[in-house]
Amino acid sequence: MVLVKAKRDEILGPLSAVSGIIERRHTLPILSNVLLDRAADALAFVATDIEIQITAKSGLEASAEARSLTVGARKLLDILRALPEVAEVTLQQQDKRLVVKAGKSRFTLQTLPAEDFPRLAKPVGEAARFTLPQKALRRLLGLVQYAMAQQDIRYYLNGLLMVVEDKSVKLVATDGHRLAYASLKLPAELPRQEVIVPRKTVLELAKLLAESDEEVRIELSAAQAAFSFGAVELVSKLVDGKFPDYTRVIPTQHKNKMQVERESLRQALLRAAILSNEKFRGVRWVLADGSLKIVSSNAEQEEAQEELEVKYSGDALDIGFNVNYLLDVLNNVSGNEIECAFGDSSSSALITYAAEKDFKYVVMPMRI
């Protein structure tokens, strides 16, 4: 039984879209497989890791007879990538095997029954539903995702807070040392919804979204988040936990403000980072009228010093930061000029930039 016959890239495209979430080694063998689900009008590729499910429809014509099977995703992906781009590929089911044919090449792969493949159930209950251009959501994710925690014991930090309220969607990420916040206006009032999307889902979504004006349909319910765009649907379970109150973390009273060109600061920090302590990655910022000195040193008594002309007329300050936290934000925002607001040497700093009114980045100081 022929499942589909098509150009290599027509099969490779949707298979690549879903394969990112598949773990190489899994306790359940079927989770290393991709589900090939052939309906009358399309061949769908489905992958899951129990927490996330991605479906990509190929749009390839198929006969009216529905048929499904699961096959090792990594092997099928590697085979298709190794075939010539112009190859005409046939996927054919024979007994309990999938046969891949292209020219004089033939590969026989083991399959597992489609009925054993775990599918995420559709959510029930009230949900916030809205649409955004793909590039708008992709930009929002890029502004905050780097601040998510990785494998933190406070599991609710290993993800991204999405809040729908007051005709806007707000994204917040923090690892306890820094916090990134971005928001975007929505055209209509929606029911308030607050969810924590897992880190893996956020990273996969950012990879799949295109830099286009095509819309992504977003559905946030109490148990799931779903994102549909183009031929792809990504459904994810949520992190069950209480996210910290981000509004208390963002300073509003800092009077010492500095404006500086983003790229000049980024380059100076990259150079200073070379001689920073490898473990603590600390740099000192010494602020005076019109001047920012960046100083770093390491256990070998080596020292780097950079000096930048900046717009600053506040209090003289000597404050330490983890250089990686500063570089993360400078690498991910696109404005030419940023503004840094300070309290004193033991207060967190607030970084904003004129080109993005609804973005804020808070970084805690460190003692050096």
N, C-alpha and C positions, 0 to 999 in steps of 0.2 A: 504493500500500500504506500503510494507516494504521498508524503505530507506536503511537500512544496518543491518547486523547481524554480530557481531564480538566480540572478547575478550574486556573486559572493557578498558584495557590500550591502545588498538588501537584506541579507540574513545576519551579517556581522554587525550591522548598525544597532538593531534592537537587542541583540544578544549582549553586545558590549554595554549598552545602557543599563541592563539589569544585573550584570555580573559583578559590579563593584562591591555589593554587600555580601557576596558569598565567601565564607571562610574557607581557607584551603583544607584545614583539618577540622572535622566536626564529629561530635559524639554520635549524632544521627546521620548516617550516610546520605539519606535523601536530601539533606540540607546543602550538600555539595553539588546537588543537581539543579538544573533549570527545567521548569515545566514548559513543554511545547504544547500549546492548547490550540488546536485547529478548529475553528468554527467555519460557517459557510463563507464568510466574506473576508476572513483575515486569519493570520497565524500570530498568536500572542505568545510572548516569552515572559515567564513569571519566575522571579527569584525571591527567596525569603530567608531570614535568619531567625524567625519566630517573632522578633521585635519589629522588623521592617519588611514590607513587601513592595516590590517594584514590578509593574507590568508594562511591557512595551509592545504595542501592536505594530506588525510589519506592514499591514495594508496589502500584503501579497494575496493574490486570488487563490482560493482553494475550492475544492468541490464541496458539494452540499453535505457530505458525510462528516460528522464531527468525530474527532479522534484526538486523544491526549496521551502523552508519555513524558517521562522525565529521564534526563541523560546528564552525565557528568559535564558541568558547565565549563570547567577549566580546559578539559580535553577538547571539547567541541570548539571553544574559542581559539585554542592554539592551532587546531587543524585549519580552521577558516583563515586565520592570519597567515598561515604558511602557504596557502594556495595563492596563485596569481590573481591580481586584482580583477582581471577580465574574465575569470573562471565562471562558468555556468555550473551551479551546484544543485544537486538533487539530494533531498533528505527523504529517506525511504524506510518504512517500518517493516521489518521481516522477523516474524515470531517475536522474541523478546529482545530484539536488537534494533539499533538504529544504524542504517547504512548511509554513509556520506560518500557521494560520487561526484567527481569533477574530472572531466577528460578521462585519462587512463588511471587516475588515482581513485582508490577505494579504501574506505575505513569502516570498520565494524565496531560499534560501541555498545556496551551493555546498557540496559535501561532498567528503571524501577517503575512500578505501577503508579499512574497518575493519582489514583484514589488515596494513596498513602501520603501524598504531598500536602503539608499543612497550609491552609489558607487563612488569612486574617479575616475575622467576621466583620461585617459592615456595622458601624456604630449605630446605636439607637439613641433617641433623645434629642434635645435642643442643640443646635450647633450655630456657630458664627460662620457665615458663608460670604466670601467676597472675592473679587478678582484684582490682580495687579499685573502690569506689564512684566514679563520675565526679567527684563534688565533692571527694573526697579527693585524687585525682590532680591535679585542677585547682588545689587549694589548694597542694599540694606544688610544682607548677610555678611558681605565683605567688610562692612564697617564695624561689626561686633564679634564675629565668630572666633577670632584669634584670642579673645579674652576668656573663652570657656575653660573650665578646669579639665585636667586629664586624670582619670582614675583617682579622684579625690574621695576620701572616706565620706565626705559630705556629698552623697551621690546626687543630690538636687543641683549641685554646681556643675556636674558633668553634662551640661546641656544648655539650651538657650530659652530664656523666658520670652513668650509671645503674649502680648496683652492687646486685646481689642476693646477700646472704650473711647468715648468722646470723639467719635468720628475719626479715629486714628488707630493705626497698628503700631505698637511699640515693641522693639527687640532689645533685650538686655542680656549681657553675659558677664560673669565675674568668676575669678578663681580665688577671691578673698584678698588678693594683693592689688588688683586693679579691676576696673569696671568700665564696660563700654555700653553706651546707650544710643539708639537711633530710632527715629519715628517717622511716620509718613501719614499724611492725611488721607482719609477715605471719603468717597463721595456721599455715603449715606450712614445714618445711625444704625448700629448693629447691636445685638444682645452682647453684654459684657462677657468676655471669655478670657481666662488666664491659663495658659498651659506651659509646660516645660518640655521642649522637644529635645530628644537625646542627641548627644554630640555626633554620633555616627550618622544619624539622619540628616543633620545640618550640613555636615561635610559632603555627603552624597548629593544632597539637593543642590548645593552650591556648584558641584561639578556638572550636574545635568542641565541646569538652567542656561539658556542661551542669551546672548547680548542682543535681544530683539524686543520689539514692541508687542509681540504675540502674548496673549494673556495666560496667566497661570491662575487656575481656580483653586482657592484655598478653603478648606472646611475644617474648623476647629471645634471638636466636641469634648466632652469630659474625659473620654477614654482614648481618643485618636486624633491625629492630624493627617489630613489628606491633601496632596498637591497634585493637580492634573494639568499637564501642558503638552501641546503637540500630541504625540502618540504615547506619551509616558504618563503613568499614574503611580505615585509614591504614597503609600499608606504606612503610618508609623504609630506604634504604641507610644504613650507618654511617660515621662518620669513622674512617679508619684511622690510628691514632697512639697514642702513650703519654701518657695524662693525667698531670699532675704528682701527686706523692704529697700529697694534701690533708691527711693526718693530721699531717704535719710542719709545716703552715702554721698550724693551729689552736692558739693558745697555751693552755697549761694551768696555768701558774704565776703569772699576773698577780694581784697582791695588792691593787692599788688599784682599788676597785670603787665605781661610782656608780649610784644608782637615780634615774630621772627620768621624769616623765610624758611619754609619747611625743608627744602632740599639742602640748604646750607647747614641747617641743624643736623639733618640726617647724616650727611657726610662727616661732620665733625664728631658725631657720636660713634660712627663706624670706626673712625681712626682711634678715638679714645678707648674704645672697647678692646682694642688689640692688647693693651697693657693693663686691662682691669683684672681683678682677682678672678681666676677661672671658676671658682666655686660660687662666690657671692655676686659677681658681675656688677659691682657698685661703681657709680661715677658721682662726683660732686659737682653741683651747679653753684657757682659763686656769682651772685647778682649784684651789680652796682649800677649807677646812672649810665644808661646807654650801652652797658657791656654785660656779656655773659661769658664767664670762664668755665670750661669743662675740664675737670681734673680727674685722672684715674691713676691708680697704682696697684702693684701686686706684691706677693710675698717675697719676691726677689729684690724689692726696693726699687723697681723700675717705675718710671712715672711718665704719663702723657699729659700735655696741657694744650687745650684749644681755646681760642678767644674769638667771640663773634660780636659784631656791632648789632645791637638790638634796640627796639623801642621800649625803654623801661625807665621809670622815674620813681619807683616805689622804694620800700625799705631795703637796706642792704641785707642780703640773705645768703646763707651757706646751707644747702640742702642736698641730701643724697638720694639717689634713685637706682633701681636695677636697670641697667642700660638696655636689656632685652625688652623690658616693658615699654620703654620709650621708643625703641626702634620698631616694635610691632605696630604701634599706632601710626608712626610716620610712614611706614611701608604700605599701610592700608588706606590712608586718606589721600585725597587727590588735590586738595587746595594748595595754592602757592604760598599762602601765609597762614600761620597758626597763631592762636593766642593761648598763653599759659597764665592761669590765675593762681596766686599763692596766698597762704595765710602766713604762718611762720615755719621754722625749720622742722617742726614736728607735725605739721598739718599736711593732708593730702593735697595734691595739685590737680587743677582742672584744666584739661586741654580741649579747646574748641577751634573751629576754623570758619571763616566768614562764608566760604562757599557752601557750607552745609549747616544751615541754621539749627536743624533738629538732631545734631550729633554732639555727644559729650563723652569725654574719656577721663576717668578719675584714676590717679595712680598714687599709691601710698608711698611715703618717704621711707628710706632705710638709713640706719645709723652706720656711718663709715669711719 
